[in-house]
Amino acid sequence: MKLLVSIITPTFNHERHLPQCIYSAINQTYKNWEMIVVDDASTDKTLSIAKDFSKKDRRIKFIHHKTNWGIRRLKETYNQALKSAKGDLIAILEGDDFWPKDKLKKQIKVFDDKSVIFSYGNWAMTNQSGKTVYIRSYQKFNQEFLNNNPPPSILNLFLTLKFDIGSQTVMIRKKRFWILVVFKMINIILLSISQLILLFV
């Protein structure tokens, strides 16, 4: 049985980018997913775009905030979506990001190993025309540390203040117990968060 991936998509005033974001999920070669779009009281057409997609594809759902929760309540936004998530795995795709079409198919393979609970990878930044202007690669880091060997090696990397994880690359196994994961996003230009706290139920 294929694992269900719950894609969490927080968004605010992303009418320009949200269609590409959602289409990048729809076009995934791995099809067993649901998408939860959380609109943080956008003042543009973001909400109507999310609604239109949800009418066309039952896998897409949306949550609308009547007032703007903002960056300071981002952890609450994520937790709100996570409470609705039915997936075995949680993936993050913010409203101004998009994935290559085989992202889920490639990444989900590592979860065949039941001991794996967290996966991330390289990411690229593009300009408005879609041209890649920056690539974040982890090749310069100790590969054993990147694989958290020995634990908690990856946490020590965060403490160096030279290590970060692109939220759009993250996939986490959703367990029946509570997991607290803290991502310190350091020096990532145009990513909307500097600190992300996810609480899984």
N, C-alpha and C positions, 0 to 999 in steps of 0.2 A: 504493500500500500504506500502510495506516494505521500510524503509529508506535506502538510499544508503550511504555506508561508504567509504570515500576516505582515503586510507592508504598512508601516506607520508613516503618514505624510502630513506633517504640520505645515501650514501655509498661511501667509498673510500678504495680501496685495500682490499676488503672483499671477495675475491674469495673462501676462506676457509669456510666462514660462510653464504654467501648470499643464496646458495641453500636451506639450512635449514630455513633461514628467509622467503624466498618466499613460500616454501612448507608449512610453518606454517600458511600462509595466505590462500593458496589453500585448506588446510585441515580444515579450519574453518567450523563449523556446520552452521554458518550464511553465506549465499552465496552471498548476494547482496552487493558486494564491488567492488571497483577498486583500483589498486595499482599503484602509481607513483614512480618509482625508479629514483633517481637523482644521476648519477655517476659523481663524482668530479674529472674527469681526472685521473682515476686509471691507474696504470702502470702494473697491473696484468691482469687477465682474468675476472675481475668484469663486464666490459661492455658486453663482449660476452655472459656471463651467463645471464645478464639481457635481452639481445636481444633474446636469445634462449627461455627463458620463455615467452617473449612477443609474439613470433610466435605461441606458443602452447596454450596460454590463452589470449583472447582479453581483459580481464579485467586488464592485466598488461601492463603498458606503461613505457617508459623510457625517461629520459632527459640526455644528455651527455654534460659535460663541456669540452671545448677544452683545457682550462687551469685550473689549480687547484685554486679554490676559497678559500679553507682552512677554518679553524675554525673561523677566524675573519669575514668571510662573510657568516657564517652559516645561519644567519637570512635571507640573500638574497636567499640562496638556498631553504629554506623553503617557502619563499614568491613566488619564481618562481614556485614551485610545486603547491602551493595553488591557483595560478592563473589558473592552468589547472584542478584543482579539481572540479568535478561535484557533489560531494556528499552532502548530507544533514548534515552529520557528518564527522569530521576529526579525524583520528587516526594516531598515530605515531609509526613506527616500523623501527628502524635504522638497517642498513645492517648486523650488528653483533648480533642482538637480534632475539628472536623468541617467539611465543605465544603458550599457550595451546590451544587445538582445539575448546574449547567452550568460549574463551575470548570474542569475539564480541557478541555472543548470550546472554551471561550473562550481559554484560555491557550495551548493547543497551536498555535493559528493563527500565533503569532509565530515559531514554529520552521520555518515554510515558508521563511523567510529563513535560508539555510545559515550565515550569519555570526553568527547569534544562538546563544549557548551558555547564557544565564542569563536567567531571567525571575522577577519577583516582583510583588507588588501590595498593595493596601490589605487590611486585615483588621479584624475586629470582635471584641470581647470580649462574651460573654453571661453572664448570671447563671444560677443553677440552674434557673430557670423558662424559660430560653431567651430572655429579653428582652435586647436589645442595650444595654449600659451604657457602651461606649466604642468609638469607631471610629478606627483609625489610618489617616490619609490623608497622601499625599505631595505634595499640591497646593502647599504653601508652599515646597517646594524647587525649585531651578532644574531645569527639565525636561530640559535638555541634560545636566546633570550626572547626573541619574537614569538617563539612557540611556548613561552612561559616554562622553560626548562633550565634550571629547576624553579618551581614556584617559590616566591612570587616575582620572578625575574622581570616580567613585563611591567609590573607596578614600579619597580626600581627605575625602569626606563623613563616613566612619566616624571619621576623626581628629578631627572637631569634637566628638565625643561627644554629638551631638544627633540622630544618625541611627541607625536600626536597621531590620532586616528581620524580619518575622514568618516563622518557619521554615515554617509551614503554607501559606504562599503560594509557596514556592520551587519552581521547576522548572529543571532543568539538563540540558543535552545530555550524554549519556555518550559520550565519545570513545574512540578506541583508544589514546590516549596518556594519561599521568598528568596530572591537574588537581588543584591544591590550592586550595581555597576556604576562606577564613576569614570567618565571620560573627561579628561582635561584637554580641550582643543586649543592648542597653543600655536600662535602665528599662522593660522589658516585664513588667508584673505578671502573675503566674500562668503565664508561659512557663517551662518547666522548665530552660532552659539559659541561661547567661550567655555562653558561648563555645562555638561549634560548629565543629569542623574536619571536613570531608568529604574523603575521599581516593578518587578514582575510578580504576578500572582499565580 
